[in-house]
Amino acid sequence: MRSTALVSLLWVTSLQAAERPDLGPRPVFPEADMAAVELGQLLFYDREISGNRNIACSTCHHPKFGTSDGVSLGIGEGGIGLGSERVGDAADMPEERIPRNAPGLWNLGAAEFTVMFHDGRLEDDPSFPNGIRTPLGEDMVAGFDDALAAQAMFPVLSPDEMAGHYSENDVAQAVRLGQLSQPGGAWEIIASRVAAIPEYRARFDTVLGAGQPITFAAIANVLADFIRFEWRADMSPFDAYMLGQGDLPEEALRGMELFYGKAECSSCHQGWLQTDHDFHALGVPQFGPGKSARFEPHHRDEGRIRVTGAAEDLFAFRTPSLRNVATTAPYGHSGAFPTLEGIVRHHLDAEHSLNNYDKTSTILPTLSGKEDWIIQDSAEERAAIVAAVQIAPISLSDAEVAELVAFLNVLTDQAGVDGRLGVPEAVPSGLPVDR
């Protein structure tokens, strides 16, 4: 009779030699212009582009938290600190939490990423003005390279994210009055601030040409250049294995077989970067302020339907790429699950998971006076979310769940996690840098 160790060795050898899944062409990334990348790095970490000069892109997308912020729903404008230690500033308390989990920025520079945000409200589309469909519609100004550049600058228009609130600063006032992309609007105010700083003026002269105007689009374009370069993550142990350049641990190999087989993960998490770039309703628990237009009284987040108006898009959200997913907890559009095991188990039986959700598993910075649980506490609201779920329950053993998690861990590209340029020592504005 064969020993357990020998059987295990034979099984692994067989799987290592098995045909690898066909994932199509490898991801394509553009060549980097390092002058633009280095300029984008400084702007990404500079608070100068926020209304009150107190928050940067890096505050909610920090490498310390896998390019996210380490919490379920973050605090933007009016917060102090990073991650789970971020709290409201007593002198300028936030009005509300950010309604959705801060997504990671991994591989957004790959050519296949043409849709941005959890609900896809911004995407490359040649039929729209300037080739990008955005919430601004025909008011979208020209000059953005693509959707990645455009999305990099929309948070500065959000009062709760970066703009601040009416009467606090000139950017916030312009936003409140609906003056966004037009001359004298919020974007122009921010661009003028940046242009007034000598080092930024000199660096933009190198990137754009001497004396060329520094526009909001120009700022967005170099931010996108930085994101493309800094957070490329396409050479993990999984890639090495798929390219025949290395092996994987036994548990991860078993998880890979489940991922592309019995567990049906790859029905949505497709290709080299494990996403179909589509939208699906998964019944993730909802809490916090919800996503609603001004003066709407509800607290739910209806997802993609608010973009398309299509009934089948109710409670649907974009399939995230799984690259470096082990670094970007918590998971789900609301950040409901703090562990990979938790989000995997939710996928196996969304209805049971939603109706038995443990509220204590959320990572929510303290923000007093907020009614966070209106949707989750309502049986009627939960039933509506369950009715939209598009995946059928799947039965896996505890060992199989652990194997799937082991596979997800080998999707981590350590070079990306370690960073290429890293966090700058200082930024041209002289304002503090998030560390």
C-alpha positions as CSV (number, residue, x, y, z in Angstrom):
1,M,0.0,0.0,0.0
2,R,1.4,3.4,-0.9
3,S,2.2,5.8,1.9
4,T,0.3,9.1,2.2
5,A,3.4,11.1,1.4
6,L,4.0,9.1,-1.8
7,V,0.4,9.4,-3.0
8,S,0.6,13.2,-2.3
9,L,3.8,13.5,-4.3
10,L,2.4,11.5,-7.2
11,W,-0.8,13.7,-7.2
12,V,1.3,17.0,-7.2
13,T,3.6,15.7,-9.9
14,S,0.5,14.8,-12.0
15,L,-1.1,18.2,-11.5
16,Q,2.2,20.1,-12.2
17,A,2.4,18.3,-15.5
18,A,-1.3,18.8,-16.3
19,E,-2.4,21.1,-19.0
20,R,-2.6,24.7,-17.7
21,P,-5.8,26.6,-18.4
22,D,-5.8,28.7,-21.5
23,L,-6.1,32.3,-20.3
24,G,-5.6,34.0,-23.7
25,P,-3.0,36.7,-24.4
26,R,-0.8,38.1,-21.6
27,P,-1.8,41.6,-20.2
28,V,-0.5,44.5,-22.2
29,F,0.9,47.6,-20.5
30,P,2.1,50.8,-22.3
31,E,5.7,52.0,-22.1
32,A,6.4,54.3,-19.2
33,D,7.5,57.9,-19.6
34,M,9.5,58.2,-16.3
35,A,9.3,62.0,-16.2
36,A,5.6,61.8,-16.2
37,V,5.6,58.8,-13.8
38,E,7.7,60.6,-11.2
39,L,5.6,63.8,-11.5
40,G,2.5,61.7,-11.0
41,Q,4.0,60.1,-7.9
42,L,4.5,63.5,-6.3
43,L,0.9,64.6,-7.1
44,F,-0.5,61.3,-5.9
45,Y,0.9,61.9,-2.4
46,D,0.4,65.6,-2.3
47,R,-2.6,67.1,-0.4
48,E,-2.5,70.2,-2.5
49,I,-5.1,68.8,-4.9
50,S,-7.8,68.5,-2.2
51,G,-10.1,71.3,-1.3
52,N,-8.8,71.9,2.2
53,R,-5.3,70.7,1.5
54,N,-5.7,67.9,4.1
55,I,-6.1,64.7,2.1
56,A,-4.3,63.1,-0.8
57,C,-5.0,60.3,-3.2
58,S,-2.7,58.2,-1.1
59,T,-4.8,58.6,2.0
60,C,-7.4,56.1,0.7
61,H,-5.1,54.2,-1.7
62,H,-1.9,53.6,0.3
63,P,0.7,50.9,-0.4
64,K,0.6,50.1,3.3
65,F,-2.9,48.7,2.7
66,G,-2.4,47.1,-0.7
67,T,-3.4,50.4,-2.5
68,S,-6.7,50.5,-0.6
69,D,-7.3,51.9,2.9
70,G,-7.7,48.8,5.1
71,V,-11.2,49.6,6.3
72,S,-14.7,48.6,5.2
73,L,-15.9,52.2,4.5
74,G,-13.4,54.9,4.9
75,I,-13.4,58.5,6.1
76,G,-12.2,60.9,3.5
77,E,-12.5,64.7,4.1
78,G,-12.4,65.6,7.8
79,G,-10.4,62.6,8.8
80,I,-7.0,62.2,10.5
81,G,-4.6,59.2,10.2
82,L,-4.6,56.2,8.0
83,G,-6.4,52.8,7.9
84,S,-8.3,51.6,10.9
85,E,-6.6,54.3,13.0
86,R,-8.2,57.1,10.9
87,V,-10.7,59.1,13.0
88,G,-12.8,62.2,12.5
89,D,-11.1,65.5,13.2
90,A,-12.9,67.1,16.1
91,A,-12.4,70.5,14.6
92,D,-13.8,69.5,11.2
93,M,-15.9,66.3,11.7
94,P,-16.7,64.4,8.5
95,E,-20.3,64.6,7.4
96,E,-20.5,60.9,6.3
97,R,-18.5,57.8,5.5
98,I,-17.4,57.1,2.0
99,P,-20.3,54.9,0.7
100,R,-18.1,52.2,-0.9
101,N,-14.9,50.3,-0.1
102,A,-11.8,51.9,-1.6
103,P,-10.8,49.6,-4.4
104,G,-7.2,48.5,-5.0
105,L,-5.3,50.1,-7.9
106,W,-3.5,46.9,-9.2
107,N,-3.1,46.7,-12.9
108,L,-5.5,49.5,-13.8
109,G,-2.9,50.5,-16.4
110,A,-3.4,47.2,-18.4
111,A,-5.0,47.9,-21.7
112,E,-7.9,45.6,-20.9
113,F,-9.1,47.9,-18.0
114,T,-11.5,50.3,-19.7
115,V,-14.2,50.5,-17.0
116,M,-13.7,52.2,-13.7
117,F,-15.3,52.3,-10.2
118,H,-17.5,49.6,-8.6
119,D,-20.5,50.5,-10.8
120,G,-18.6,51.3,-14.0
121,R,-19.9,54.8,-14.2
122,L,-16.8,55.9,-16.0
123,E,-15.4,54.0,-19.0
124,D,-13.7,54.4,-22.4
125,D,-16.3,54.7,-25.1
126,P,-15.6,56.3,-28.5
127,S,-19.3,57.2,-28.9
128,F,-19.1,59.7,-26.1
129,P,-17.5,63.2,-26.1
130,N,-13.7,62.9,-25.9
131,G,-14.0,59.1,-26.0
132,I,-14.9,58.7,-22.3
133,R,-18.4,58.1,-20.8
134,T,-18.5,59.9,-17.4
135,P,-21.1,61.2,-15.0
136,L,-20.4,64.7,-16.5
137,G,-21.7,63.7,-19.9
138,E,-21.2,66.4,-22.5
139,D,-19.6,68.6,-19.9
140,M,-16.5,66.4,-19.8
141,V,-13.5,68.4,-20.9
142,A,-11.0,67.2,-23.5
143,G,-7.4,66.2,-22.8
144,F,-7.8,63.1,-20.6
145,D,-5.7,60.2,-22.1
146,D,-8.3,57.6,-21.1
147,A,-10.7,56.4,-18.4
148,L,-7.9,55.7,-16.0
149,A,-6.8,59.3,-16.2
150,A,-10.3,60.6,-15.8
151,Q,-11.2,58.5,-12.8
152,A,-8.0,59.6,-11.0
153,M,-9.5,63.0,-10.6
154,F,-13.2,62.5,-9.9
155,P,-12.7,62.1,-6.1
156,V,-11.5,65.7,-5.9
157,L,-15.1,66.7,-6.9
158,S,-16.7,64.7,-4.0
159,P,-17.4,66.7,-0.8
160,D,-16.9,63.7,1.4
161,E,-13.8,62.4,-0.4
162,M,-11.5,65.3,-1.2
163,A,-13.3,68.6,-2.0
164,G,-14.6,69.5,1.4
165,H,-18.0,71.1,2.1
166,Y,-19.5,74.4,1.1
167,S,-17.9,77.5,2.6
168,E,-14.8,75.6,3.7
169,N,-12.8,76.4,0.5
170,D,-13.0,77.6,-3.0
171,V,-13.0,74.2,-4.5
172,A,-15.9,73.1,-2.4
173,Q,-17.9,76.2,-3.2
174,A,-17.4,75.6,-6.9
175,V,-18.6,72.0,-6.6
176,R,-21.7,73.0,-4.6
177,L,-22.5,75.6,-7.4
178,G,-22.1,72.9,-10.1
179,Q,-19.0,74.7,-11.4
180,L,-16.8,71.7,-12.2
181,S,-15.1,71.5,-15.6
182,Q,-16.0,74.9,-16.9
183,P,-13.6,77.9,-16.7
184,G,-13.2,79.0,-13.2
185,G,-14.6,75.8,-11.9
186,A,-13.2,73.3,-9.3
187,W,-10.8,71.6,-11.7
188,E,-9.3,74.9,-12.9
189,I,-8.9,76.0,-9.3
190,I,-6.9,72.9,-8.5
191,A,-4.8,73.2,-11.7
192,S,-4.0,76.8,-10.8
193,R,-2.8,75.8,-7.4
194,V,-0.4,73.2,-8.8
195,A,0.8,75.6,-11.5
196,A,1.7,78.1,-8.9
197,I,4.3,75.7,-7.3
198,P,7.7,76.2,-9.0
199,E,8.8,72.6,-8.9
200,Y,5.5,71.4,-10.4
201,R,5.8,74.1,-13.1
202,A,9.3,72.9,-14.0
203,R,8.4,69.3,-14.1
204,F,5.3,69.9,-16.3
205,D,7.6,71.9,-18.6
206,T,9.6,68.7,-19.0
207,V,6.5,66.5,-19.6
208,L,4.3,68.9,-21.6
209,G,6.8,71.4,-23.1
210,A,8.0,74.7,-21.8
211,G,5.3,77.1,-20.9
212,Q,2.4,74.8,-21.8
213,P,-0.7,75.3,-19.6
214,I,-1.1,72.9,-16.7
215,T,-4.7,71.8,-17.0
216,F,-6.7,69.5,-14.8
217,A,-6.5,66.8,-17.5
218,A,-2.7,67.1,-17.5
219,I,-2.6,66.5,-13.8
220,A,-4.9,63.5,-14.2
221,N,-2.8,62.1,-17.0
222,V,0.4,62.0,-15.0
223,L,-1.4,60.5,-12.0
224,A,-2.6,57.7,-14.4
225,D,1.0,57.3,-15.6
226,F,2.2,56.8,-12.1
227,I,-0.6,54.2,-11.3
228,R,0.3,52.2,-14.5
229,F,3.9,52.0,-13.5
230,E,3.8,51.7,-9.7
231,W,1.1,49.1,-9.3
232,R,1.7,46.8,-12.2
233,A,1.3,43.3,-10.7
234,D,1.6,40.6,-13.4
235,M,4.5,38.4,-12.3
236,S,3.3,36.4,-9.3
237,P,4.1,32.7,-8.5
238,F,0.9,31.9,-10.5
239,D,2.4,33.7,-13.6
240,A,5.7,31.8,-13.1
241,Y,3.8,28.5,-13.0
242,M,1.7,29.3,-16.0
243,L,4.8,30.3,-18.0
244,G,6.6,27.1,-17.0
245,Q,9.1,29.0,-14.9
246,G,8.2,27.6,-11.5
247,D,6.0,25.3,-9.4
248,L,3.3,26.0,-6.8
249,P,2.7,24.6,-3.4
250,E,0.5,21.5,-3.3
251,E,-2.4,23.3,-1.5
252,A,-2.3,26.2,-4.0
253,L,-2.4,23.7,-6.9
254,R,-5.4,22.0,-5.5
255,G,-7.0,25.4,-5.0
256,M,-6.2,26.3,-8.6
257,E,-7.9,23.1,-9.8
258,L,-11.0,24.1,-7.8
259,F,-10.8,27.7,-9.1
260,Y,-10.9,26.7,-12.7
261,G,-13.2,23.7,-12.1
262,K,-15.7,22.7,-9.4
263,A,-15.8,26.0,-7.6
264,E,-16.6,27.9,-10.8
265,C,-14.7,31.0,-9.8
266,S,-13.3,31.5,-13.3
267,S,-16.8,31.9,-14.7
268,C,-16.4,35.5,-13.7
269,H,-12.8,35.8,-12.7
270,Q,-11.4,35.2,-16.1
271,G,-8.1,35.7,-18.0
272,W,-4.7,36.4,-16.6
273,L,-5.9,39.1,-14.3
274,Q,-9.0,37.1,-13.1
275,T,-11.8,39.5,-14.1
276,D,-14.4,39.5,-16.9
277,H,-14.8,43.3,-16.4
278,D,-18.5,42.7,-16.1
279,F,-21.1,43.3,-13.4
280,H,-22.8,40.7,-11.1
281,A,-25.1,40.8,-8.1
282,L,-23.5,38.7,-5.3
283,G,-25.6,39.8,-2.3
284,V,-22.8,41.4,-0.4
285,P,-24.1,42.9,2.9
286,Q,-24.8,46.6,2.8
287,F,-24.3,49.2,5.5
288,G,-23.2,52.8,5.8
289,P,-24.8,55.8,4.0
290,G,-25.6,53.9,0.7
291,K,-25.2,55.4,-2.7
292,S,-27.9,57.9,-3.5
293,A,-28.3,61.2,-5.2
294,R,-28.6,64.4,-3.2
295,F,-31.9,64.5,-1.3
296,E,-32.7,60.8,-1.9
297,P,-33.8,59.4,1.5
298,H,-32.7,55.8,1.1
299,H,-29.5,54.1,2.4
300,R,-29.2,51.3,-0.2
301,D,-26.6,50.9,-2.9
302,E,-28.3,49.8,-6.1
303,G,-25.1,49.4,-8.0
304,R,-24.8,49.2,-11.8
305,I,-28.5,50.0,-12.4
306,R,-27.9,53.6,-11.5
307,V,-25.6,53.8,-14.5
308,T,-27.6,51.8,-17.1
309,G,-31.2,51.8,-15.8
310,A,-31.4,48.1,-16.8
311,A,-33.4,45.9,-14.3
312,E,-30.8,43.1,-14.6
313,D,-28.2,45.4,-13.2
314,L,-29.9,45.9,-9.8
315,F,-27.3,45.4,-7.0
316,A,-24.7,44.4,-9.6
317,F,-21.1,45.5,-9.1
318,R,-17.9,45.1,-11.2
319,T,-15.9,41.9,-10.9
320,P,-12.6,42.9,-9.3
321,S,-9.3,41.6,-10.5
322,L,-7.8,39.1,-8.0
323,R,-4.2,40.2,-8.5
324,N,-2.6,41.0,-5.1
325,V,-6.0,40.3,-3.6
326,A,-4.4,39.0,-0.4
327,T,-3.2,42.6,0.3
328,T,-6.5,44.5,-0.2
329,A,-8.7,43.4,2.6
330,P,-11.5,43.9,3.5
331,Y,-13.5,42.6,0.5
332,G,-16.8,43.3,-1.4
333,H,-18.1,46.7,-2.6
334,S,-18.9,47.5,1.0
335,G,-15.8,46.0,2.5
336,A,-18.0,43.6,4.4
337,F,-15.5,40.7,4.7
338,P,-12.2,41.2,6.5
339,T,-10.7,37.9,5.3
340,L,-10.3,35.9,2.0
341,E,-12.0,33.0,3.7
342,G,-15.0,35.1,4.5
343,I,-15.5,36.4,1.0
344,V,-15.0,32.9,-0.5
345,R,-17.6,31.5,1.9
346,H,-20.0,34.3,1.0
347,H,-19.8,33.3,-2.7
348,L,-20.7,29.7,-1.8
349,D,-24.1,30.7,-0.3
350,A,-24.8,34.4,-0.6
351,E,-28.3,34.2,0.9
352,H,-27.2,32.4,4.1
353,S,-24.2,34.7,4.4
354,L,-26.2,37.9,4.0
355,N,-29.0,36.8,6.4
356,N,-26.4,35.7,9.1
357,Y,-23.9,38.4,8.6
358,D,-21.8,39.2,11.7
359,K,-21.8,43.0,12.1
360,T,-18.7,42.8,14.3
361,S,-16.6,41.7,11.3
362,T,-16.8,45.2,9.7
363,I,-13.8,47.5,10.0
364,L,-15.5,50.9,10.5
365,P,-13.7,53.9,11.9
366,T,-15.7,55.5,14.6
367,L,-18.1,58.2,13.4
368,S,-20.8,59.0,15.9
369,G,-24.4,59.6,15.1
370,K,-24.5,57.6,11.9
371,E,-27.2,55.0,11.1
372,D,-25.0,52.4,9.5
373,W,-27.3,49.3,9.7
374,I,-30.6,50.5,8.2
375,I,-30.4,48.2,5.1
376,Q,-28.9,45.1,6.8
377,D,-31.4,45.3,9.6
378,S,-34.3,45.3,7.2
379,A,-35.6,41.8,6.2
380,E,-37.4,43.5,3.2
381,E,-34.2,45.1,2.0
382,R,-32.2,41.9,2.5
383,A,-34.8,39.9,0.5
384,A,-34.5,42.4,-2.4
385,I,-30.8,42.0,-2.4
386,V,-31.0,38.2,-2.3
387,A,-33.6,38.2,-5.2
388,A,-31.0,39.8,-7.4
389,V,-28.2,37.3,-6.7
390,Q,-26.8,35.8,-9.9
391,I,-24.8,32.9,-8.5
392,A,-26.1,29.5,-7.3
393,P,-24.9,28.0,-4.1
394,I,-21.9,25.7,-4.3
395,S,-20.9,23.1,-1.6
396,L,-17.2,23.0,-0.7
397,S,-15.5,21.4,2.3
398,D,-13.5,23.4,4.8
399,A,-10.3,21.9,3.3
400,E,-11.4,23.0,-0.2
401,V,-12.1,26.5,1.0
402,A,-8.6,26.6,2.5
403,E,-7.2,25.4,-0.8
404,L,-8.9,28.2,-2.7
405,V,-7.5,30.7,-0.3
406,A,-4.0,29.2,-0.8
407,F,-4.4,29.7,-4.5
408,L,-5.5,33.3,-4.1
409,N,-2.4,34.0,-2.1
410,V,-0.1,32.9,-5.0
411,L,-1.6,35.6,-7.1
412,T,0.5,38.1,-5.2
413,D,3.3,39.9,-7.1
414,Q,5.7,40.8,-4.4
415,A,7.5,43.3,-6.6
416,G,4.3,45.3,-6.9
417,V,3.6,45.0,-3.2
418,D,7.2,46.3,-2.4
419,G,6.7,49.2,-4.7
420,R,8.9,50.6,-7.4
421,L,9.2,54.3,-6.6
422,G,7.6,54.0,-3.2
423,V,6.4,56.9,-0.9
424,P,8.3,60.1,-1.6
425,E,10.2,61.7,1.3
426,A,8.5,65.1,0.5
427,V,6.2,66.7,-2.0
428,P,6.6,70.1,-3.7
429,S,3.8,71.8,-1.8
430,G,5.6,71.1,1.5
431,L,2.5,69.5,2.9
432,P,2.7,66.3,5.1
433,V,3.0,63.0,3.2
434,D,0.9,59.9,4.2
435,R,3.2,57.2,5.6
